[in-house]
Structures are given as C-alpha cells and as structure tokens.
Amino acid sequence: MFLKNLTDGYELSNGVKIPCIGFGTWQTPDGDVARESVKMAIAAGYRHIDTAAAYGNETSVGQGILESGIDRESLFVTSKLPNHSHGYDKTRAAFLKTLEDLKTDYVDLYLIHWPNPVAFRDCWEQANAESWKAIEEFYQAGQIRAIGVSNFMERHLEALDKTARVQPMVNQITLSPGLTQDALVRFCRERGIILEAYSPLGTGRVLSNPDMRAIAEKYGRSVAQICVRWSLQMGFLPLPKSTHESRIIENANVFDFELSVDDVQRIASLDCGGFVRDPDTVNL
Ligand code: A2P
C-alpha cells in the first residue's frame, strides 16, 4: 500500500515532508481538553498537529506538544493567520504571537486562514498580498518551513499569484465524502499545491449516512475510518478532529486496508449533505 503509517507523508513543492494525516483541533475547547487531546494524539503516533489562532486553543495545543515528550523536530505543526490580522504589520504581529502561544520558535506550515474576511472585504487582494509578503519573509528567515493558504478558491489563488515570490505549497479546504470540489482540486494540483482536507468526517455529519454505513460494514471498519482512508486514496491530507482517545486512535488506524477504485468513486459521489462556505460572503 502507498502510505504505510502516520509518519509517512507527502512531499511539498519545496521538498519538505508532511505527515499524511494531521490531527485536527478546530472546535476543540481551550484548556485541559485541547492539551490532553494533543497529548493523546501524539501518544497514538500522530506527528502532525493542525491548529489556528482563530481556534482560540494555541496555548493549550502548545502545552500539549511540550508535555508530549516528543522532540519538536519530530512533529509537524501548522497554524494560520487570523482574519482580523491581514496586512503586513498585523501579519507579522499575529505570527509572532502564534510562536509565543505555541511555545516554539518556528512552525512547519503557516496558512492564510481565509482569503476575504469581512474586515478586509473592500481591499482583500491588497491585504493578502501584504500578508503573503510578511509570511514569505518569515519563511526566508527559517521561522516557517512551508507556507500556504486555506479556503482559497481559484480567483483568490490567481490574485495572490500576481505578487507572490514564493508559491503556496498547500491549500487547506473542506473535503469529505460527497464534497470533493473537483475543479478547485484540479486547479491546485496543476500548480503543485497539496490539498489538505479539513472536516474529513463532514464534522461528524457523514457518520450517519446509510450508504457510508453499508460500505463500512463491508470492510469491517467504522465510517470514520472509511472517511479517512478515502481521503488518503483521493490524494488528500485529512485532518480528522476528536477529543476522545478511542476515536483518535481509531481515526489513525487506516493503513491495513484498501478501498476498491469503485468504492472510492462511489464515496466521492454520495450525497452526505454539507456545503462549501463561500469565502467572499462568509461572515468571518
Ligand atoms: P469528538 O471530538 O467528540 O470525538 P471532522 O474531523 O470532520 O471535523 O469531524 C469531527 C467530529 O466528528 C467531532 O464532532 C468528533 O467528535 C466526531 N468524531 C471524530 N472521530 C470520530 C469517530 N471515530 N467516531 C465518531 N465520531 C467521531
């Protein structure tokens, strides 16, 4: 099988290796829950942790990383630029705050979280260009190992391209059974951009889908495992989130079975509900 375990991964366009499943922390409450779930994930073998300033849990995520006892260099840590901090100076300040909160002197991947926040809606292109310049400088200085974006559509990537000196290496978007954003995925792949899949279980919505349940039964796996495995076989990098130890372990236990090509296609075309939030109108 193509990926063998949690430390196996993809190679980003700058040669940096990224572990193939990231531990998601969106909607994980700050404090003990975030700290303990990060520790449980690292104990379970996850080596890639995804957080964001906007999740409000970076301090606890950082504490969990410290208390895990695993060397910082063995982990891949992602964070994201918050929506109220676009523009050159604000981006610099936000990134330095993230380093402080995470108690680290570098992050492995830093993303612009949303391309068009309400606060910058009348000047989003300019704001992204300035943020990107600041992010490129941190990258050149070695404080960020790889740089990218999140929730960017084709038009936002094209706009960024006008002034970028370093191309984004990752686009983190919502991807789950039935929600495959094919045109955007193709667009990113043509540019060597790796697709990270947030909400790979559809924030839990997919778990009760009867077709997914039948497929899970056929493979003798949980629906969550089918979702994560499907995401990998689609070539995405899933970021499943859980705060429960047994689920954290379960979601990573996907390397000893393979979905058939037919089932991968079928899962891609299921209607599991859900939708993509339009970055240009979303109230964030
Ligand atoms: P919890 O954190 O209480 O375990 P997504 O990764 O798509 O955002 O989905 C996360 C949601 O799915 C959370 O509500 C999480 O709940 C739940 N979840 C995560 N893993 C599993 C699992 N293996 N079985 C059932 N629910 C899960």
Boltz pocket constraint, residues with backbone or C-beta under 6 A from the ligand:
constraints:
  - pocket:
      binder: B
      contacts: [[A, 24], [A, 26], [A, 198], [A, 199], [A, 200], [A, 201], [A, 202], [A, 203], [A, 204], [A, 207], [A, 222], [A, 224], [A, 225], [A, 239], [A, 240], [A, 241], [A, 242], [A, 243], [A, 244], [A, 246], [A, 247], [A, 248], [A, 250], [A, 251]]
      max_distance: 6.0
